[in-house]
Each structure stands twice: as structure tokens, then as C-alpha cells.
Amino acid sequence: MILKSAVKALGLLSISALIACGGSGSNPLTGGAADDGVITDPGTDPSTTDAAFLFDSGKNLVANSFIFTPGTTPGTGTISINNLPFDGVSSQGGAYTPRAGVTLPSGEVYQNTPSSAAEDPYFAVVLTSPNGTGALVGAVATNVYAGSGYGGAYASRTSRGLPATRPQAYIYNGSYNGIRVLRQAVAGSPNNTIQLTTGNAQVNIDLQDFDSGSIRGLVTGRRLYDLNGNFISNMDSFELVIADLDPVTLTTIDGVTNTANSTGLRAQTGTWTGLVSGPNGEEVVGFVLLEGSISDRDPSFDTNLANPVVTGRETGGFIATR
């Protein structure tokens, strides 16, 4: 996994990113110059901070820039995402728009609009800070490839800091939105299935241990939806396993996560990244990657064990407030 995080003292990002931002007005937020046709890891730019990317070209997680233009009312903004093949969106034009009639409990679903049969459908989920801090998270995916396809995830903040005195561990509560691509290698089966996930995010930070500080979390109350926003089923929680928190960048170091089977053995595994956001550490924002064979407690698990196993990749983002 090539996961790069970076921070910049200025509030505006100077690097390319993927995300949408809430708010009103029509002035675009831009993540810098696009690199159409070039797979560039945005986390390798040493001049950048206050953003983290889920970027791994070996896994086709290659989204590396954004331009978000808020609409005059909620649900009318647009996103331009760079470096995703055949999405019809780049610095040359095109945009992701809200999927009509589909809203999740804490955010919206965006999609591109393929203009010809040569272009592929992509879908994105986003969250913005409920506290007006400018924090943003999101994920994007497509279901037209034999594997998990192209996509990415992103998190950013406009400031970072900690309370002047920190006598205790802190609890942060908030929301999680995700998007997942499921695959079962059955001959003649249709394209991979895309589903939407939501949940409640809780993050704990202890700044008195591990010297640099430690951080952990849970995503609970998970719910599964189809692309039209129809509820499918409840889902199991997953853990954001305890990790170190870098005392300078206030970013997690090597966070891992997983789901479990009914036997307690691991099912899907992955990584997570979190960033402390706000001048006094008011929020934690971040993203998650889960991949592999789904749990036998997952509503999409195939109980006919003679069939190929169902595998999947979920990417998502969370924002939690203390």
C-alpha cells in the first residue's frame, strides 16, 4: 500500500485531491492543477499538508485531484475528479453530480454522467464537517471491471491543533459513509455490484501514552443500501485498531482494520488513516479501506459454499466531533 499523508499550513489545499465540500455559493474549491493521463501519487509532494490520500496504483486506487463547486442549495453541487479512466471527467470538462433522489443519513451520493458507451459509470460518497471547519472526506468507485476497479479515497482539514491542556482521553462521535464493490466469479454473472454503507463513527484519542499519543475507533450501527438508496440490511461493526498518532502532523501511523467471521477469525482486512482537525482538535477525519472475502455474517454472503466466495472492497470516510 502506498499511503501518503501530508499537511500544509495554508487552509487551501495545494495538492490534488478527491472530495466534495459542503456550503453555499458558487466559487469552486480546487485542489491544484490536474494531471490528466498521468498516474501521480499526490502524497509524494513534500510541500503539502492537511490532507491524506488512499493512493495505490497497484490496486487502481489512483484518484488524485478534485474541484468542487458548491450549489446554491444542498444537493446541487458538482465534483470534478481527476485520474480515473473513462469517467468523462477531467480538467477538460465534465463533473460528478448528486444522484437524483438518493440521500444517505449524513450525506449525498454523487455520480458521473457517461456521454457515450465508451465511458464508465462511477459513484462517490462524501461527508463534510457539521461544524463548519471545512473538513472533507470521500470515496469513489466503479463496478465495470473484473476486479474492484478504479477509485480512491481522501480526507482533508483546514487547520490542526490540540487543546492547551490535555488531562484525559477524548471521545469523538460522528458519521461514516462508504461505497463497496462486490464480486463473485460466477460464469455469466452481471457486472460487479456496488452498494452503499453508512454507520456511526467513534474515535478515542489518548495523548498521554505511546509518547506520541494513541488513537483507536469503531464504526458501529452500519447499514447497507443499494445505489438507489433502498435499505438492504444492517451490518456488523468494524474496528479501527489502535495506532500511534504523530505528534507533529497529528495524523495516524500505520492504522489497520478488519471485519470478523462468526468464528471470530478475520474476514476482510485493510487500513485506516485519521487526521486531527480544527485549531483545538475539535474533530477527527479519515478514511478506511477494507478488502478480501466478506464475512459469513455479511448480508451479501453466499451460503452455498459450492459457489465461488464473494469478495469485495469498501472505501469510505468518517468525520467525528468531540
C-alpha positions in Angstrom: 0.0 0.0 0.0 1.3 3.4 -1.0 -0.4 5.7 1.5 0.9 9.2 1.7 -0.3 11.9 4.1 0.7 15.5 4.1 0.0 18.7 5.8 0.1 22.3 4.8 -0.1 25.4 6.9 -2.4 27.2 4.5 -6.1 26.4 4.6 -6.5 25.7 0.9 -5.0 22.5 -0.5 -2.2 23.0 -2.8 -2.3 19.3 -3.9 -4.7 17.4 -6.0 -7.4 15.6 -4.1 -10.7 13.8 -4.4 -13.7 15.1 -2.5 -16.8 17.4 -2.3 -17.3 20.2 0.2 -20.5 21.5 1.7 -21.6 25.1 1.8 -23.2 27.7 -0.3 -22.2 29.9 -3.2 -20.7 29.1 -6.5 -16.9 29.7 -6.1 -15.0 26.5 -6.8 -12.6 24.8 -4.4 -9.7 23.5 -6.4 -7.0 21.1 -5.4 -4.5 22.4 -7.9 -3.5 21.6 -11.5 -4.8 18.3 -12.8 -2.5 15.7 -14.3 -4.7 14.2 -17.0 -3.3 10.9 -18.2 -0.5 10.7 -15.6 -0.7 8.4 -12.6 0.8 10.7 -9.9 0.8 9.9 -6.2 -0.3 13.2 -4.6 1.2 12.3 -1.3 4.7 12.5 -2.6 4.6 16.3 -2.7 6.6 17.4 0.3 5.1 20.9 0.3 1.6 19.7 1.2 -0.1 19.0 4.5 -3.5 18.7 6.0 -4.6 16.0 3.5 -4.3 12.3 3.2 -4.9 10.1 0.1 -5.7 6.4 -0.3 -3.4 6.0 -3.3 -2.1 2.7 -4.6 -1.7 2.4 -8.4 -1.2 -1.4 -8.0 -4.8 -1.6 -6.7 -6.1 1.0 -9.2 -6.7 3.5 -6.3 -5.5 6.4 -8.4 -7.9 9.4 -7.9 -5.5 12.4 -7.3 -7.3 15.7 -7.7 -10.6 17.5 -7.2 -12.5 20.6 -8.0 -15.8 21.0 -6.0 -18.3 23.7 -6.8 -21.0 24.1 -4.2 -24.5 24.8 -5.4 -26.9 27.4 -4.1 -28.8 24.7 -2.2 -27.9 21.4 -0.7 -27.6 18.6 -3.3 -26.8 20.9 -6.2 -23.0 21.0 -6.1 -20.6 19.3 -8.6 -17.3 17.5 -8.2 -14.6 17.1 -10.8 -12.3 14.1 -10.0 -9.0 13.5 -11.9 -7.1 10.4 -12.9 -10.0 8.0 -13.2 -10.0 6.3 -16.6 -13.1 6.6 -18.8 -15.2 8.6 -16.3 -15.6 11.5 -18.7 -14.4 13.9 -16.1 -11.1 15.9 -16.1 -9.8 19.4 -16.2 -11.1 19.5 -19.8 -14.7 19.3 -18.5 -17.4 17.0 -17.1 -18.5 16.7 -13.5 -20.0 14.4 -10.8 -23.5 15.5 -9.8 -25.8 14.3 -6.9 -27.6 11.0 -7.8 -31.2 12.1 -8.1 -33.4 11.2 -5.2 -30.7 9.4 -3.3 -29.5 10.7 0.1 -27.8 8.8 2.9 -28.5 9.7 6.6 -25.5 12.0 6.7 -24.5 12.8 3.1 -25.2 12.6 -0.6 -24.2 10.2 -3.4 -22.6 11.6 -6.5 -22.2 10.1 -10.0 -20.7 10.9 -13.3 -22.8 11.0 -16.5 -21.2 8.9 -19.2 -21.7 10.7 -22.6 -21.1 7.6 -24.7 -20.8 3.8 -24.5 -17.0 4.3 -24.3 -17.3 5.8 -20.8 -17.9 4.0 -17.5 -20.2 4.8 -14.6 -18.5 6.0 -11.3 -20.1 6.7 -8.0 -18.8 8.7 -5.0 -19.9 9.3 -1.3 -18.9 12.3 0.6 -19.1 13.9 4.1 -18.5 17.5 5.1 -17.9 18.9 8.6 -21.1 19.5 10.5 -19.2 22.2 12.5 -18.1 24.4 9.6 -14.4 23.6 9.9 -14.0 22.8 6.2 -13.0 19.2 6.9 -13.9 16.9 4.0 -13.8 13.1 3.3 -14.9 10.9 0.5 -14.5 7.8 -1.7 -15.2 6.9 -5.3 -15.6 3.6 -7.1 -16.8 1.9 -10.3 -18.2 -1.6 -10.9 -17.4 -2.3 -14.6 -14.0 -4.1 -14.1 -13.3 -7.7 -13.4 -11.6 -6.8 -10.1 -12.5 -4.0 -7.8 -11.9 -1.4 -10.5 -10.6 2.2 -10.2 -11.3 4.6 -7.4 -9.7 6.2 -4.3 -10.4 7.9 -1.0 -9.4 11.2 0.6 -9.6 13.2 3.8 -8.6 16.8 4.5 -8.7 19.5 7.1 -8.1 23.3 7.0 -6.3 23.5 10.4 -4.9 21.3 13.1 -4.1 21.7 16.8 -4.7 20.4 20.3 -6.2 21.8 23.5 -3.7 23.7 25.6 -4.2 21.2 28.5 -5.0 17.6 27.9 -5.7 15.9 31.2 -7.7 13.0 29.8 -8.6 10.8 26.8 -11.1 12.2 24.4 -14.1 10.7 22.8 -15.2 11.8 19.3 -18.6 10.8 17.7 -19.8 11.2 14.2 -20.7 9.6 10.9 -19.3 7.2 8.3 -20.3 6.8 4.7 -18.8 4.1 2.4 -19.0 2.6 -1.0 -18.2 -1.0 -1.8 -17.7 -3.2 -4.9 -18.7 -6.9 -4.5 -17.6 -9.6 -6.9 -18.4 -13.3 -7.2 -16.6 -15.1 -10.1 -19.7 -17.0 -11.4 -19.7 -17.6 -15.2 -22.3 -15.4 -16.9 -22.9 -13.2 -13.8 -23.5 -9.5 -14.4 -21.1 -6.7 -13.6 -19.8 -6.3 -10.1 -22.4 -5.0 -7.6 -21.9 -1.5 -6.0 -23.5 -0.9 -2.6 -23.5 2.0 -0.2 -22.8 1.8 3.5 -23.3 4.1 6.5 -22.5 4.0 10.2 -21.7 5.8 13.4 -18.0 6.6 13.9 -16.5 6.8 17.4 -12.8 7.7 17.8 -10.8 7.8 21.1 -7.6 9.7 21.5 -5.2 9.3 24.5 -2.4 11.9 24.3 -0.7 10.7 27.5 0.5 7.3 26.2 2.7 5.9 23.5 4.7 9.2 23.9 3.3 10.5 20.7 -0.3 9.7 21.6 -2.6 6.8 20.6 -5.8 6.6 18.7 -8.5 4.0 18.1 -12.1 3.7 16.9 -15.1 1.8 15.9 -17.7 2.1 13.2 -21.0 0.8 14.6 -24.6 0.8 13.5 -23.7 0.0 10.0 -26.4 -0.1 7.4 -26.3 -1.3 3.8 -28.1 0.3 0.8 -28.4 -0.2 -2.9 -27.4 2.6 -5.3 -31.0 3.9 -5.3 -30.8 4.4 -1.5 -33.0 1.4 -0.7 -32.2 -0.2 2.7 -30.9 -3.8 2.4 -29.8 -4.9 5.8 -27.9 -4.0 9.0 -24.2 -4.9 9.1 -21.6 -5.8 11.7 -19.3 -3.2 13.2 -15.6 -2.9 12.4 -12.7 -1.7 14.5 -10.2 1.0 13.8 -7.4 -0.8 15.5 -5.3 1.2 18.0 -2.4 3.1 16.3 0.1 5.8 17.1 -0.7 9.5 16.4 2.2 11.5 15.0 2.6 14.5 17.5 3.7 16.9 14.7 1.3 16.1 11.8 -1.5 14.8 14.1 -2.0 12.0 11.7 -2.3 8.3 12.4 0.7 6.0 11.8 0.0 2.6 10.1 -3.6 2.1 11.1 -5.2 -1.2 10.3 -8.8 -2.5 10.4 -10.7 -5.7 9.8 -14.1 -7.5 9.9 -14.7 -10.9 11.5 -16.4 -14.1 10.7 -18.8 -15.8 13.1 -15.9 -17.9 14.3 -14.0 -14.8 15.4 -11.4 -15.2 12.6 -10.7 -12.2 10.4 -12.6 -11.8 7.1 -11.8 -8.6 5.3 -8.7 -6.6 6.3 -7.4 -3.2 5.4 -6.1 0.1 6.6 -7.4 3.4 8.0 -6.0 6.9 8.3 -7.1 9.6 10.6 -6.3 13.3 10.9 -7.0 15.5 14.0 -8.8 18.6 12.6 -9.5 22.0 14.0 -7.3 24.5 15.9 -8.1 22.7 19.2 -8.6 19.2 17.9 -12.3 19.5 17.6 -12.7 16.8 15.0 -11.1 13.6 13.7 -11.5 13.0 10.0 -10.3 10.0 8.0 -10.9 7.2 5.5 -11.0 3.4 5.5 -10.1 0.5 3.1 -11.5 -3.0 3.6 -10.9 -5.8 1.1 -11.0 -9.5 0.7 -13.6 -12.2 1.2 -16.6 -10.9 3.0 -17.7 -12.1 6.4 -20.1 -15.0 6.8 -22.2 -12.6 8.8 -22.4 -10.2 5.9 -25.9 -9.9 4.3 -24.3 -10.5 0.8 -22.5 -13.7 1.9 -23.4 -16.7 -0.3 -24.4 -19.6 1.9 -24.0 -22.1 -0.9 -20.4 -23.0 -0.2 -20.1 -24.8 -3.6 -20.1 -21.3 -5.3 -17.1 -19.1 -5.5 -16.7 -16.8 -2.5 -17.9 -13.3 -2.6 -15.1 -10.8 -2.3 -15.3 -7.0 -2.0 -13.5 -3.7 -1.5 -15.0 -1.0 0.6 -13.7 2.5 0.8 -15.3 5.2 3.0 -14.7 8.3 5.1 -15.7 9.5 8.6 -15.9 12.7 10.5 -16.2 12.7 14.3 -16.5 15.5 16.8 -15.6 15.7 20.5 
